[in-house]
Amino acid sequence: MVDRTGRNVAGMLVPMAPVSTSISKPFRFAVQGGPFRDPDALVAHARHIEQMGYDELYSSDQLGGVDPFAPLVVAAAATLRLRVGPLVLNNEFHHSALWRGPQRRSIT
């Protein structure tokens, strides 16, 4: 163990790594939610939050809710630098065989 002065329990100085005061990765700010059922309103919402300086837009995955992926494609296509993604996914809602059905048709 080393105390605040950099000495171990025997009182010997222990070399310590220099402390960096710079942040290697800047903070990013995100918004969760939006008008995911209305594509036109979602485009306006995504552009607005990007103009406000937010970096990311997240959707959620809930039983009976909107598919979390299709609206994110719309938001990503409408903006230049906004990162998008779902927060938590319920694997049982998104079987790979079902993905080829209505969700794929809704985004093409």
Secondary structure as GFF3:
##gff-version 3
##sequence-region A 1 108
A	DSSP	beta_strand	30	32	.	.	.	ID=ss1
A	DSSP	alpha_helix	39	51	.	.	.	ID=ss2
A	DSSP	beta_strand	56	59	.	.	.	ID=ss3
A	DSSP	alpha_helix	70	78	.	.	.	ID=ss4
A	DSSP	beta_strand	83	86	.	.	.	ID=ss5
A	DSSP	three_ten_helix	91	93	.	.	.	ID=ss6
A	DSSP	alpha_helix	96	99	.	.	.	ID=ss7
A	DSSP	alpha_helix	102	107	.	.	.	ID=ss8
###
